Amino acid sequence: MSIAVFPGYKVLNLGSQGPTVRQLQRDLNARFKQLGILESISVMPDGRFGSETLAAIKYLQCIGGLPVNGRVEERTLAFVAEGVAGLPILAAGSSGTSVLAVQQAILQAQVRVLKDGDFGPFTERGVKIYQQK
């Protein structure tokens, strides 16, 4: 199955190898850098989809609100490639791993917010302060 985002991109998973995996690993590191978490989680771009790459994919799937299956299919690849554009729209009343990711980003920007996975009044206030910065 080819992935629409990158023509010729095949579904990747544990055990996959080659230049396509190496590019995926570079793209993962770029996404982690954009999210401000590269120091916490990164992968060696060695072209081998091993346990380190699997953990990174699962982490990214978790914060992206995607099925956490470790397989790089179309939705996961789109989130790696497009980043925030691949995330769901969040608002007051939202909850889950995507809200936790937003709260973590707000905290890293040194804006106080509760990190509880619920988009309540403190998170709403934190988002507004973050957007003003």
Secondary structure, DSSP 8 states (H G I E B T S, - for coil): -EESSSTTEE-B-TT-BSHHHHHHHHHHHHHHHHTT-TTTS----SSB--HHHHHHHHHHHHHTT---SS-B-HHHHHHHHHGGGGS----TT-BSHHHHHHHHHHHHTT-----SSB--HHHHHHHHHHHH-
